[in-house]
Amino acid sequence: MVRPCGLQGQSNALAEAATIPVSAAVERGVCSEFASDESVKAALRLICLRERLVTRNIGVRNAIIIGFVGGFVRRGDLKHPEVQFAALLRESYPSVVHAEVFSNHDGKHALRRVLQLLGTDGDGVLTSDEKERANIIIYGHSWGASQAVTLSRELERLDIPVLLTIQVDSVHKPGHQDAVIPSNVRNAVNFYQTRGLIHGRSRIRAADPERTKIIGNFEMTYRDRRINCDNYPWLARHLNRPHHEIENDPRVWGQIASLVDSELLTGTSAVEAFLPSFPLSLNRTDDAAHF
């Protein structure tokens, strides 16, 4: 068992929720494949300890999960946890989840891919029933987080719902709007930090609070806690270290894993089992929770 470093106040409940028994099947797969890379081990330590729930009482939704890497990171670069997380999802839910990662500069390709996956005939033209059956989760870091909101907005124009958007240190891209979550998104969460040359947006809000729940704006701090960022070159690590630390923070990925699982697992009992003390009441965007 591995516990994240101690947090304070209500934030501590999120850390406790991420402590899950070891799943040998997952550990032998994605986690062991990257075991020689210390930066990868640090980023995945918590989510590789998640227990795969396979019981008669728990169902799993068919879902499309799209991730966006930040900056100029390549979509298949396994040194980055966004890519590793998608691999873990494919292994944990092989028959029901399609998880794919894109460059943040390749939003059009990501949209075409989603439409292709949703359609039964693969022509990219969707019926109303195909749209209603959509279960989509989108996550990203830095410019990738901004692109996650942009993709959600493009899906809104097509009347396609989104279950969840996850922004990690979201950095505004010219011509994009990453602060306002479109009304087709059911739940949204924002993790950010405020130090360094590059830091993320501290507050997201819903275009329509009646339709979108902002789970929270969670500030991550690294003043007294160092995160391994060896997946970046020396200069990037020293100029923008906090921006890269939040991307590689196992606490962040532990919470992302919990949120994704809660959307995928159908039935209230499954959600409660995964998140016994997750502070879903922290949906105030005027007061951020601090880690």
C-alpha positions in Angstrom: 0.0 0.0 0.0 1.2 3.5 -0.8 -0.2 6.6 0.7 0.2 10.1 -0.8 2.0 12.7 1.3 -0.2 14.2 4.0 -2.6 16.9 2.9 -4.6 19.3 5.0 -8.2 19.9 5.8 -10.8 18.5 3.3 -8.1 17.9 0.8 -6.9 15.0 2.9 -10.0 13.1 2.1 -9.0 13.0 -1.6 -5.7 11.4 -0.7 -7.3 8.7 1.4 -9.7 7.9 -1.5 -6.8 7.1 -3.7 -5.4 4.3 -1.5 -6.6 1.1 -3.2 -5.4 -2.5 -2.8 -2.9 -3.8 -5.4 -4.2 -5.4 -8.6 -1.7 -8.0 -9.7 -3.1 -7.9 -13.3 -2.5 -4.2 -13.7 0.8 -4.3 -11.9 2.2 -6.9 -14.3 1.0 -5.0 -17.3 1.4 -1.2 -17.7 3.2 -0.6 -14.4 5.8 -3.2 -14.8 6.5 -2.2 -18.4 7.6 1.2 -17.2 9.2 0.1 -14.0 12.7 1.0 -15.1 11.8 4.7 -15.6 11.8 6.5 -12.2 9.9 9.5 -13.4 7.1 7.2 -14.7 7.1 5.2 -11.5 6.6 8.4 -9.5 3.7 9.6 -11.7 1.9 6.3 -11.7 2.6 5.0 -8.2 -1.0 5.5 -7.1 -3.0 4.6 -10.2 -1.0 1.4 -10.7 -2.3 0.3 -7.2 -5.9 0.5 -8.2 -7.9 -2.7 -7.8 -9.7 -3.8 -10.9 -13.3 -4.3 -9.9 -14.9 -7.3 -11.6 -18.0 -8.4 -9.7 -21.5 -9.3 -10.7 -22.9 -6.2 -9.1 -20.8 -3.7 -11.0 -21.3 -2.7 -14.6 -19.0 -0.6 -16.8 -20.1 1.9 -19.3 -18.8 1.8 -22.9 -16.8 5.0 -23.1 -14.5 7.1 -25.3 -11.6 8.7 -23.3 -9.5 11.4 -25.1 -6.3 12.8 -23.6 -4.2 15.8 -24.8 -0.6 16.2 -24.0 0.8 19.7 -23.4 3.3 21.9 -25.2 5.0 20.1 -28.1 5.0 16.6 -26.5 4.4 13.8 -29.0 1.1 12.0 -28.6 2.8 8.6 -28.2 5.6 9.7 -25.8 5.5 7.1 -23.0 7.5 9.3 -20.7 4.4 11.4 -20.0 1.6 10.2 -17.6 -1.1 11.4 -20.0 0.0 8.7 -22.4 0.6 6.1 -19.7 -2.8 6.7 -18.2 -4.5 6.0 -21.5 -2.5 2.7 -21.7 -3.6 1.8 -18.2 -7.3 2.4 -19.1 -7.0 0.3 -22.2 -5.6 -2.6 -20.1 -8.0 -2.2 -17.2 -11.2 -1.9 -19.4 -10.1 -3.7 -22.6 -13.6 -4.4 -24.1 -15.5 -1.3 -23.1 -13.1 1.7 -23.2 -11.4 3.3 -26.1 -8.6 5.6 -24.8 -6.5 7.6 -27.1 -4.1 10.5 -26.8 -3.5 13.4 -29.2 -1.2 16.4 -29.5 -2.9 19.6 -28.4 -2.3 20.9 -31.9 -4.3 18.0 -33.4 -7.8 18.8 -32.1 -9.4 18.4 -35.5 -8.1 14.8 -35.7 -9.4 14.1 -32.2 -12.8 15.4 -33.2 -12.9 13.2 -36.3 -11.8 10.2 -34.3 -14.6 10.7 -31.7 -17.2 11.0 -34.4 -15.9 7.9 -36.1 -16.0 5.9 -32.9 -19.6 7.1 -32.1 -21.0 6.2 -35.5 -22.1 2.7 -36.2 -21.2 2.9 -39.9 -18.0 4.9 -39.5 -19.0 7.7 -41.8 -18.8 10.4 -39.1 -22.5 11.4 -39.5 -24.3 10.6 -36.3 -28.0 10.0 -35.6 -29.7 11.4 -32.6 -29.6 8.0 -30.9 -25.9 7.7 -31.4 -25.3 11.1 -29.9 -27.5 10.3 -26.9 -25.5 7.1 -26.2 -22.2 8.9 -26.1 -20.1 8.5 -23.0 -17.0 10.8 -23.4 -14.3 11.8 -21.0 -11.6 14.4 -22.0 -8.5 15.2 -20.0 -5.3 17.2 -20.7 -2.3 19.1 -19.3 -1.2 22.7 -20.1 -2.2 23.5 -23.7 -3.7 20.0 -23.7 -6.1 21.0 -20.9 -7.2 24.1 -23.0 -7.7 21.8 -26.0 -9.9 19.5 -23.8 -12.4 22.3 -23.3 -12.2 23.3 -27.0 -13.0 19.7 -28.0 -16.0 19.7 -25.6 -17.2 23.0 -27.1 -17.0 21.5 -30.7 -19.0 18.5 -29.5 -21.6 20.9 -28.0 -22.1 22.4 -31.4 -22.9 18.9 -32.6 -25.3 18.2 -29.7 -23.0 15.5 -28.3 -22.8 15.3 -24.5 -19.5 14.9 -22.4 -19.4 13.1 -19.1 -16.3 14.7 -17.6 -13.5 17.2 -18.5 -10.3 17.2 -16.5 -7.9 20.1 -16.7 -4.3 19.9 -15.3 -2.6 23.3 -15.1 -4.6 24.6 -18.0 -2.8 27.2 -20.1 -4.8 29.4 -22.4 -4.2 29.0 -26.1 -4.8 31.9 -28.5 -8.3 31.7 -29.9 -9.4 29.2 -27.2 -11.5 29.7 -24.1 -10.5 27.3 -21.3 -12.2 29.1 -18.4 -15.8 28.5 -19.3 -17.0 24.9 -19.5 -19.7 24.4 -22.1 -23.2 23.2 -21.1 -22.9 19.8 -22.8 -20.4 18.8 -20.1 -21.9 17.1 -17.0 -18.9 17.4 -14.6 -15.6 19.3 -14.7 -12.6 19.5 -12.5 -9.5 21.8 -12.5 -6.1 21.1 -10.9 -3.6 24.0 -11.0 -0.5 25.6 -9.4 0.5 29.2 -9.3 4.3 29.3 -9.3 6.9 29.4 -12.0 7.0 31.0 -15.4 4.1 29.0 -16.6 1.1 28.3 -14.3 -2.4 27.1 -14.9 -5.8 28.8 -14.8 -7.0 29.0 -11.2 -10.7 29.0 -11.8 -13.1 27.4 -14.2 -16.8 28.0 -14.3 -19.9 26.5 -15.9 -21.6 28.3 -18.8 -24.8 26.8 -17.4 -24.5 25.8 -13.7 -27.9 24.0 -14.0 -26.3 21.5 -16.5 -22.6 21.4 -15.5 -21.2 20.6 -12.0 -17.8 22.1 -11.3 -16.4 19.5 -8.9 -13.7 21.9 -7.8 -10.7 24.1 -8.5 -7.8 22.4 -6.7 -4.6 24.2 -6.1 -1.5 21.9 -5.9 1.5 23.3 -4.0 5.2 22.1 -4.4 7.0 24.5 -2.0 7.8 21.6 0.4 7.4 18.7 -1.9 9.5 17.8 -4.9 8.2 15.7 -7.8 10.4 13.9 -10.3 10.3 15.6 -13.7 13.1 13.7 -15.5 10.7 13.2 -18.4 11.6 16.8 -19.4 15.0 18.3 -20.5 17.1 20.0 -17.9 16.3 23.5 -19.1 12.5 22.9 -19.0 12.7 21.4 -15.6 14.5 24.4 -14.2 12.5 27.1 -15.9 9.0 25.7 -15.5 9.5 23.0 -12.8 6.1 23.5 -10.9 4.2 23.3 -14.2 5.9 19.9 -14.9 5.6 18.8 -11.3 1.8 19.0 -11.4 1.8 16.9 -14.5 3.9 14.2 -12.8 2.2 14.4 -9.4 0.8 11.0 -8.3 -1.7 12.7 -6.1 -3.3 14.4 -9.2 -3.4 11.1 -11.1 -4.8 9.3 -8.2 -7.7 11.7 -8.2 -8.1 11.6 -11.9 -8.2 7.8 -11.8 -10.9 7.9 -9.1 -13.0 10.4 -11.1 -12.8 8.4 -14.3 -13.6 5.1 -12.5 -16.7 6.8 -10.9 -17.9 7.7 -14.4 -17.2 4.3 -15.9 -18.7 2.2 -13.1 -22.4 2.2 -13.2 -24.5 2.1 -10.0 -24.3 4.2 -6.9 -22.7 1.5 -4.8 -19.7 1.3 -7.2 -19.1 5.0 -7.0 -19.4 4.9 -3.2 -16.9 2.0 -3.0 -14.3 3.9 -5.0 -14.8 7.3 -3.4 -15.9 6.8 0.2 -14.9 10.3 1.3 -14.3 12.2 -2.0 -15.4 15.8 -1.2 -17.9 16.3 -4.0 -19.3 19.2 -2.1 -16.2 21.2 -3.0 -17.8 22.7 -6.1 -17.3 26.3 -5.1 -15.2 28.1 -7.7 -14.7 31.2 -5.5 -12.7 29.3 -2.9 -10.1 26.7 -4.2 -9.2 23.7 -2.2 -5.5 23.6 -1.4 -3.2 20.5 -1.6 
